[in-house]
Amino acid sequence: MTTMNISLPDTLKMFVDEQVNERGYGTSSEYVRELIRRDQHRQQLRTLLMEGATSGPTAPVDGDYFESLRTRVRNAAK
């Protein structure tokens, strides 16, 4: 694991310390790692949403569509 030092104003340091204590993190590093992971997931979700928004039109999602999915899953399980 690599070490990274960051500088924070006193108000942010106090906020981080409060979050560590109130939310059950063992250290401020655990809290920061969790924030970074959440940001990574948010960016991945945004990428997927943008890909979906810019993709072409698809077949309608209706009862027939879901029934065909159920059939495919049943057949794959056999």
C-alpha positions as a LaTeX table, in Angstrom:
\begin{tabular}{lrrr}
\hline
Residue & $x$ (\AA) & $y$ (\AA) & $z$ (\AA) \\
\hline
Met1 & 0.00 & 0.00 & 0.00 \\
Thr2 & 1.22 & 3.50 & $-0.82$ \\
Thr3 & 1.11 & 6.43 & 1.58 \\
Met4 & $-0.32$ & 9.80 & 0.60 \\
Asn5 & $-0.21$ & 12.86 & 2.81 \\
Ile6 & $-2.87$ & 15.53 & 2.44 \\
Ser7 & $-3.30$ & 18.93 & 4.05 \\
Leu8 & $-6.68$ & 19.99 & 5.41 \\
Pro9 & $-7.91$ & 23.14 & 7.05 \\
Asp10 & $-8.83$ & 22.66 & 10.70 \\
Thr11 & $-12.56$ & 22.67 & 9.92 \\
Leu12 & $-12.24$ & 19.79 & 7.45 \\
Lys13 & $-9.95$ & 17.86 & 9.80 \\
Met14 & $-12.55$ & 18.20 & 12.55 \\
Phe15 & $-15.26$ & 17.03 & 10.15 \\
Val16 & $-13.22$ & 13.96 & 9.16 \\
Asp17 & $-12.55$ & 13.15 & 12.82 \\
Glu18 & $-16.27$ & 13.42 & 13.60 \\
Gln19 & $-17.15$ & 11.13 & 10.71 \\
Val20 & $-14.57$ & 8.57 & 11.82 \\
Asn21 & $-15.99$ & 8.55 & 15.34 \\
Glu22 & $-19.68$ & 8.67 & 14.45 \\
Arg23 & $-19.64$ & 6.22 & 11.56 \\
Gly24 & $-17.39$ & 3.55 & 13.01 \\
Tyr25 & $-14.28$ & 3.94 & 10.86 \\
Gly26 & $-11.08$ & 2.83 & 12.52 \\
Thr27 & $-8.97$ & 5.62 & 11.05 \\
Ser28 & $-9.27$ & 8.70 & 8.91 \\
Ser29 & $-7.55$ & 6.73 & 6.14 \\
Glu30 & $-10.44$ & 4.23 & 6.11 \\
Tyr31 & $-12.90$ & 7.09 & 5.79 \\
Val32 & $-10.99$ & 8.68 & 2.90 \\
Arg33 & $-10.63$ & 5.33 & 1.11 \\
Glu34 & $-14.40$ & 4.83 & 1.39 \\
Leu35 & $-15.02$ & 8.28 & $-0.11$ \\
Ile36 & $-12.69$ & 7.50 & $-3.00$ \\
Arg37 & $-14.39$ & 4.13 & $-3.63$ \\
Arg38 & $-17.80$ & 5.82 & $-3.66$ \\
Asp39 & $-16.56$ & 8.39 & $-6.13$ \\
Gln40 & $-15.19$ & 5.62 & $-8.36$ \\
His41 & $-18.56$ & 3.86 & $-8.29$ \\
Arg42 & $-20.36$ & 7.13 & $-9.02$ \\
Gln43 & $-18.15$ & 7.74 & $-12.03$ \\
Gln44 & $-18.67$ & 4.17 & $-13.30$ \\
Leu45 & $-22.44$ & 4.57 & $-12.94$ \\
Arg46 & $-22.33$ & 7.90 & $-14.75$ \\
Thr47 & $-20.37$ & 6.31 & $-17.61$ \\
Leu48 & $-22.91$ & 3.50 & $-17.90$ \\
Leu49 & $-25.82$ & 5.94 & $-17.82$ \\
Met50 & $-24.23$ & 8.11 & $-20.51$ \\
Glu51 & $-23.55$ & 5.04 & $-22.68$ \\
Gly52 & $-27.17$ & 4.02 & $-22.30$ \\
Ala53 & $-28.45$ & 7.52 & $-23.02$ \\
Thr54 & $-26.42$ & 7.77 & $-26.21$ \\
Ser55 & $-27.15$ & 4.25 & $-27.44$ \\
Gly56 & $-29.69$ & 3.60 & $-30.12$ \\
Pro57 & $-33.32$ & 2.74 & $-29.51$ \\
Thr58 & $-34.13$ & $-0.74$ & $-28.32$ \\
Ala59 & $-37.14$ & $-3.02$ & $-28.43$ \\
Pro60 & $-39.92$ & $-2.09$ & $-26.01$ \\
Val61 & $-39.64$ & $-3.49$ & $-22.50$ \\
Asp62 & $-43.03$ & $-5.04$ & $-21.88$ \\
Gly63 & $-44.55$ & $-8.26$ & $-20.55$ \\
Asp64 & $-43.34$ & $-10.25$ & $-23.55$ \\
Tyr65 & $-39.80$ & $-9.03$ & $-23.03$ \\
Phe66 & $-39.76$ & $-10.13$ & $-19.38$ \\
Glu67 & $-41.33$ & $-13.48$ & $-20.23$ \\
Ser68 & $-38.59$ & $-14.10$ & $-22.80$ \\
Leu69 & $-35.99$ & $-13.29$ & $-20.13$ \\
Arg70 & $-37.60$ & $-15.77$ & $-17.74$ \\
Thr71 & $-37.56$ & $-18.43$ & $-20.46$ \\
Arg72 & $-33.88$ & $-17.79$ & $-21.21$ \\
Val73 & $-32.98$ & $-18.03$ & $-17.53$ \\
Arg74 & $-34.94$ & $-21.27$ & $-17.09$ \\
Asn75 & $-33.28$ & $-22.78$ & $-20.15$ \\
Ala76 & $-29.80$ & $-21.70$ & $-19.01$ \\
Ala77 & $-30.37$ & $-23.34$ & $-15.61$ \\
Lys78 & $-31.07$ & $-26.73$ & $-17.18$ \\
\hline
\end{tabular}
